[in-house]
Amino acid sequence: MIIVTGAAGFIGSYLIKKLNNENFKAIIAVDKFGNLAKDQHLEGRSIQEKVDRDVFFDWLDRHYEEVEFIFHLGARTDTAEFDKALLKRLNTDYSKEVWKRAVQYQIPLVYASSAATYGLGEFGYDDEESTIPKLQPLNPYGDSKNEFDLWTLHQTEKPLFWAGLKFFNVYGPHEDHKGRMASVVWHAYHQILNTGQMQLFRSHNPDYADGEQMRDFVYVKDVVDVCYFLMHYRKDSGIYNLGSGKARSFVDLTKAVFEALGKEPIIHFIDTPVDIREKYQYFTEANMEKLKSKGYTAPFYTLEEGVTDYVHNYLIKKHIKP
């Protein structure tokens, strides 16, 4: 059996699709079920059992001998969440319990970290573990992820294999339930359809023109391919970046959405809200050499390729369960 926490969410549900396509059908889906917008992502999937996250540890204590691998992707992912106690409980503390059982039962583990741990990028975007204690995330969500990364590095007892994946700006199918936390691709698609134009934040940094703020946008299909690779690789445990490795501007992204829709781009700029202006990231780019050095050689989708696939094959069709 393979466990996927956060199973009904964005990346978790698409990972289950990938596993099913590779003929892995004994999937244990762990989540807080009952949200129809999320739960429908699992329709048609081959799942052996759904387990509520609140009783998952009791379940694992009974069934650990049957478990081959754990993908721990469940978390509170709202970067605007300021309830630190909630983030500690759902992100940091819950992850510690997953880790402890992976150690106790010697189950390989891949868990979701985040590029939000890098803050403003003062120390770059290299996944060298020696820099992790220096990182200064910009919000409590990033703090919760960085705290767990630090905790894992200080543990003397570790799973047979483990990897923490610092996800950069992931976009793609199954993010429709995320609302304002959905990717800029998702928002651009809907805004263009509704208004014929797209609004982007104006730059308040003299080093960047309006709309030329840059992010590492990575397609969810690449993300789950890396997860699948690591499930079989099971060597060289540690923390890895997971982005495309190429920073692109918001103007580039928006033009790609217009192109996929066959429309001429109309882009307007609005001021970045004052409450986030001082902590706004103007550049992120994953150094992917560490993962590539372990033998991952598959090419990543370019921004244009990923956006075109997403828009044509999912968003236009409104095909929630591809």
C-alpha positions in Angstrom: 0.0 0.0 0.0 1.1 3.6 -0.7 -0.1 6.4 1.6 -0.9 9.8 0.2 -1.8 12.5 2.8 -3.5 15.6 1.4 -5.0 13.1 -1.0 -8.0 15.2 -2.2 -5.9 18.3 -2.6 -4.1 19.8 -5.6 -0.9 17.9 -5.8 -2.0 14.8 -3.8 -4.9 14.0 -6.1 -2.8 14.4 -9.2 -0.1 12.2 -7.6 -2.8 9.5 -7.1 -3.7 9.8 -10.8 0.0 9.3 -11.7 0.3 6.2 -9.4 -2.9 4.7 -10.8 -1.6 5.2 -14.3 1.6 3.3 -13.3 -0.6 0.5 -12.0 -0.4 1.3 -8.3 -4.0 0.8 -7.1 -3.6 0.0 -3.4 -3.7 3.7 -2.4 -4.5 4.9 1.1 -6.0 8.4 0.7 -5.6 10.5 3.9 -7.3 13.9 4.2 -10.1 15.8 6.0 -12.8 14.6 3.7 -16.2 16.4 3.3 -15.2 19.3 1.0 -17.1 18.5 -2.2 -14.8 20.7 -4.3 -11.8 18.7 -3.2 -13.3 15.3 -2.8 -14.5 15.2 -6.4 -10.8 15.2 -7.5 -10.7 11.5 -6.3 -13.7 10.4 -8.4 -12.7 7.5 -10.7 -9.4 6.9 -8.9 -8.4 3.5 -7.7 -8.2 3.9 -3.9 -8.1 1.1 -1.4 -9.3 3.1 1.6 -10.0 6.7 2.6 -8.7 7.6 6.1 -9.6 10.7 8.0 -6.4 12.6 8.9 -7.5 12.7 12.6 -7.5 8.9 12.9 -4.6 8.3 10.5 -2.0 7.6 13.1 -4.2 5.0 14.8 -4.8 3.4 11.4 -1.0 3.4 10.6 -0.2 1.8 13.9 -2.5 -1.1 12.9 -1.5 -1.5 9.3 2.2 -0.4 9.1 3.4 -3.8 7.9 1.4 -3.5 4.7 2.7 0.1 3.9 5.4 0.4 1.2 5.7 4.2 1.0 4.4 7.5 2.4 3.8 10.7 0.5 3.1 13.3 3.1 1.6 16.2 1.1 -1.2 17.3 3.5 -0.8 20.8 5.0 -2.4 24.1 5.6 -1.0 25.9 2.6 -2.6 29.4 2.9 0.3 31.8 2.8 -2.0 34.5 4.3 -2.8 32.3 7.3 -1.7 34.0 10.5 -3.0 31.5 13.1 0.4 30.2 14.2 -1.1 27.6 16.5 -3.1 26.1 13.6 -0.1 26.0 11.4 2.0 24.4 14.1 -0.6 21.8 14.7 -1.4 20.9 11.0 2.0 21.5 9.5 4.8 21.2 11.9 3.5 18.9 14.7 1.5 16.6 12.3 4.5 16.2 10.1 6.6 15.2 13.1 4.2 12.4 13.9 4.4 11.2 10.3 8.2 11.2 10.5 8.3 9.4 13.9 6.2 6.6 12.5 8.2 6.4 9.3 11.2 5.9 11.5 9.5 3.5 13.9 8.1 1.3 11.1 11.0 2.0 8.6 8.8 3.2 5.8 10.3 5.5 3.1 8.9 9.0 3.2 8.6 12.0 0.8 7.1 15.1 2.3 6.2 18.5 1.0 8.3 21.5 2.0 8.0 24.8 0.2 10.0 27.5 -1.5 8.3 29.9 0.9 11.1 28.9 3.3 13.5 31.0 1.2 11.9 34.3 2.1 13.3 37.1 0.0 16.1 34.9 -1.3 18.8 36.6 0.7 20.8 33.4 0.7 19.8 32.3 -2.8 17.6 29.4 -3.9 20.1 26.5 -3.5 18.9 23.5 -1.6 22.1 23.2 0.4 21.0 22.0 3.8 23.7 24.1 5.5 21.8 27.3 4.6 18.5 26.2 6.0 19.1 27.5 9.6 19.8 31.0 8.1 16.6 31.2 6.1 14.0 33.9 6.9 10.5 33.1 5.6 8.1 36.0 5.0 5.0 34.5 6.7 3.9 32.0 9.3 3.2 29.3 6.6 6.9 29.5 5.5 8.0 29.4 9.1 6.0 26.3 9.7 7.6 24.5 6.8 11.1 25.7 7.6 10.8 24.7 11.2 10.0 21.1 10.1 12.9 21.0 7.7 15.2 22.1 10.5 13.7 19.6 12.8 14.3 16.7 10.4 18.0 17.7 9.9 18.5 17.5 13.7 17.0 14.0 14.1 19.4 11.2 14.8 16.9 8.6 13.9 15.7 8.8 10.3 13.5 6.7 7.9 15.1 4.2 5.6 14.8 6.9 2.9 13.4 10.4 3.1 13.1 13.5 1.0 11.7 16.9 1.7 10.6 18.7 -1.5 10.7 22.5 -1.7 7.8 23.1 -4.1 8.1 26.4 -6.0 5.0 27.9 -7.8 3.1 24.8 -8.8 0.2 25.2 -11.2 -2.1 22.7 -13.1 -5.3 20.6 -12.9 -7.0 20.0 -9.6 -6.4 23.4 -8.1 -9.9 24.7 -8.7 -10.9 24.4 -5.0 -8.0 26.7 -3.9 -9.8 30.0 -4.6 -7.5 33.0 -4.0 -4.6 30.6 -3.3 -4.8 29.0 -6.8 -2.0 29.7 -9.3 -1.7 32.9 -11.3 -2.4 30.7 -14.4 -5.8 29.7 -13.0 -6.6 33.3 -12.1 -5.5 34.7 -15.4 -7.6 32.2 -17.3 -10.8 33.1 -15.4 -10.1 36.8 -15.4 -9.4 36.9 -19.1 -12.6 34.9 -19.8 -14.7 37.2 -17.6 -13.2 40.6 -18.5 -11.0 40.1 -21.6 -8.0 41.5 -19.8 -5.6 40.7 -16.9 -4.5 42.8 -14.0 -1.0 42.3 -12.6 0.8 43.9 -9.7 2.8 47.0 -10.5 6.5 46.8 -9.6 7.6 48.9 -6.6 11.2 47.9 -7.1 13.3 50.0 -9.4 15.2 46.9 -10.6 12.0 45.4 -12.1 9.6 46.8 -14.7 5.9 46.4 -14.1 4.9 42.7 -14.5 8.6 41.6 -14.8 8.6 40.2 -11.3 9.8 36.6 -11.7 8.8 33.2 -10.3 9.8 29.6 -10.9 6.5 28.2 -12.2 6.4 24.4 -12.3 3.7 22.3 -13.8 2.1 19.7 -11.5 2.8 16.9 -14.0 6.5 17.5 -13.5 6.0 17.6 -9.7 4.4 14.2 -9.6 6.9 12.7 -12.0 9.7 13.7 -9.5 7.7 12.2 -6.6 7.4 8.9 -8.6 11.1 9.0 -9.4 12.0 9.3 -5.7 9.7 6.5 -4.7 11.9 4.2 -6.8 15.2 5.9 -6.3 15.3 5.7 -2.5 18.9 6.9 -2.1 20.6 10.1 -1.0 18.0 11.3 1.6 17.7 15.0 2.1 15.9 18.2 1.1 15.5 19.0 -2.6 14.3 21.9 -4.6 11.4 21.1 -6.9 10.8 23.8 -9.5 11.3 24.1 -13.3 14.7 25.7 -12.7 13.8 28.7 -14.8 12.4 32.0 -13.5 9.8 33.6 -15.8 7.9 36.9 -15.5 4.2 37.3 -14.8 3.9 39.1 -18.1 5.3 35.9 -19.8 2.8 33.8 -18.0 -0.1 36.1 -18.8 0.8 36.2 -22.5 1.0 32.4 -22.5 -2.6 32.2 -21.2 -3.8 34.8 -23.8 -2.0 32.8 -26.5 -3.6 29.5 -25.4 -7.0 31.2 -25.6 -6.2 32.7 -29.0 -6.6 36.2 -27.7 -4.5 39.4 -28.0 -3.0 40.3 -24.6 -4.5 43.2 -22.7 -2.6 43.7 -19.4 -3.2 46.4 -16.9 -1.2 47.1 -13.7 -2.5 47.8 -10.2 -0.6 48.7 -7.1 0.6 45.9 -4.9 -1.4 46.0 -1.7 0.5 48.0 1.0 0.2 45.2 3.5 2.3 42.8 1.4 4.4 45.3 -0.5 7.4 45.1 1.8 7.5 41.3 1.8 6.8 40.8 -1.9 9.1 38.4 -3.7 10.5 39.8 -7.0 12.5 36.7 -8.0 12.5 33.0 -7.3 14.4 30.3 -9.2 15.1 26.7 -8.1 18.6 25.4 -8.4 17.8 21.9 -9.7 21.3 20.6 -9.9 21.0 18.5 -6.8 18.1 16.5 -8.1 19.6 16.1 -11.5 22.8 14.8 -10.0 20.8 11.9 -8.6 19.8 10.8 -12.1 16.6 12.7 -12.7 17.0 13.6 -16.4 13.4 14.1 -17.6 12.8 17.5 -19.2 10.5 19.9 -17.5 7.6 21.5 -19.2 8.4 25.1 -20.4 6.0 27.7 -19.1 4.4 27.9 -22.6 4.0 24.1 -22.9 2.6 23.8 -19.4 0.1 26.6 -19.7 -1.1 25.4 -23.2 -1.6 21.9 -21.9 -3.4 23.1 -18.8 -5.7 25.6 -20.6 -6.5 23.4 -23.6 -6.9 20.0 -21.9 -8.3 21.0 -18.6 -9.5 24.5 -18.0 -11.4 25.0 -21.3 -13.0 21.6 -21.0 -13.8 22.3 -17.3 -12.6 18.7 -16.8 -12.2 18.5 -13.1 -11.2 14.8 -13.0 -8.9 14.2 -16.0 
